[in-house]
Amino acid sequence: MLIIDRIAFYALFHSGGLLSSPQFYAESFGWYVTHFILHPITFLFLVWQYRKYFEGQLLTSLQSTSALLILFIVSSLTNALLFVGRRASDDLEVAHYLFENVMNMALGDLVGIFVFFPLVIILRELLIHVDEESISTITQCTIVWILILCGYFFLTEFTHGYDIYVKVLAIVPAMFFSLRYGVIGAMCSVFFLCAMTYMVALLTLGPTLENQLYMIVTSIGCILLGAAISAKKTST
């Protein structure tokens, strides 16, 4: 997966690639070292450390779940430090605002993880632990969330200035599904919360930092709550 990821990255960002830009300095030696040596090594090391202590315990306990969330945060910060640090060595303006650039990239990375991670867990549940209960749970959560989102989008589209209330009210069904269905309910809620926040931000042009922090905090809360409920059900 890492080899495919790095090949795709090179195809997109090298000089002449589809997303090539002078800010990436694709022809510099530091660019190749950062993206093809330092990045894969640090990522593999962090994942290896997690698997070393929590092999086969993904989202099965609060301890393993907390460690996974820490892994997300550390990998996002490490990724931002590598990428922004490399650019700072070539660009004085990036170096001058190093902290802000690192935090902006780390937050964006973390939000991206919380958007795609729930989909991975839901697909894993359907492919590996498929049963009537899992399918029923995912279907119920999806239908209810889609109905909720339709109401939210109608409200924000025709009644401006209510996006903050939409975000606050969205926490209620997210907590309910996390409490009712454990990890799967939490994963569905995290995905739809993030999707809702993206759409509300586009409709209302809300502050990016506020939306990112909202998605991160609510996602962490749902995941921890869902893991705690699932662990309790398993123990009993």
Residue pairs with C-beta under 8 A, 6 or more apart in sequence:
2 40
2 43
2 44
6 35
6 36
6 39
6 40
9 35
10 17
10 35
10 36
11 17
11 18
12 18
12 19
12 20
13 19
13 20
13 21
13 24
13 26
14 20
14 26
15 26
15 27
17 26
20 26
23 87
23 91
24 31
24 87
25 31
25 87
25 90
28 90
30 86
30 89
30 90
31 86
34 82
34 83
34 85
34 86
38 82
39 79
39 82
39 83
42 78
42 82
43 75
43 78
43 79
46 71
46 74
46 75
46 78
47 71
50 67
50 68
50 71
53 67
54 63
54 64
54 67
54 68
57 64
58 64
58 68
59 65
59 68
59 121
59 183
59 223
59 226
59 227
59 230
60 227
60 230
60 231
60 234
61 227
61 231
62 224
62 227
62 228
62 231
64 227
65 223
65 224
65 227
66 224
69 220
69 223
69 224
72 110
72 113
72 114
72 117
73 110
75 109
76 106
76 107
76 109
76 110
76 113
77 102
77 106
79 105
79 106
79 109
80 101
80 102
80 103
80 105
80 106
80 109
81 102
83 105
84 94
84 98
84 101
84 102
84 105
85 98
85 102
87 94
87 101
88 94
88 95
88 98
88 101
89 95
94 101
107 209
107 212
107 213
107 216
108 212
110 212
110 216
111 194
111 212
111 215
111 216
114 190
114 194
114 215
114 216
114 219
115 191
115 194
115 195
115 215
117 187
117 190
118 187
118 188
118 190
118 191
118 194
119 191
121 183
121 184
121 187
122 138
122 184
122 187
122 188
122 191
125 134
125 138
125 184
126 134
126 135
126 138
134 184
137 181
137 184
137 185
138 184
138 188
141 177
141 181
141 184
141 185
141 188
141 189
142 188
144 173
144 177
145 173
145 188
145 189
145 192
146 192
148 170
148 173
148 192
149 192
149 195
149 196
149 199
152 166
152 169
152 170
152 196
152 200
153 199
153 200
153 203
155 162
155 166
156 162
156 163
156 166
156 200
156 203
156 204
157 203
160 204
161 204
163 200
163 201
163 203
163 204
163 206
166 196
166 200
167 196
167 197
167 200
167 214
170 193
170 196
170 218
171 218
173 189
174 186
174 189
174 190
174 193
174 218
174 222
175 221
175 222
175 225
177 185
177 186
177 188
177 189
178 185
178 186
178 189
178 222
178 225
178 226
178 229
179 185
179 225
179 229
181 188
181 226
181 229
182 226
182 227
182 229
182 230
182 233
183 223
183 226
183 227
183 229
183 230
184 226
185 226
186 222
186 223
186 225
186 226
186 227
187 223
187 226
189 222
190 218
190 219
190 222
190 223
193 215
193 218
193 219
193 222
194 215
194 219
197 211
197 214
197 215
198 211
200 206
200 211
201 208
201 211
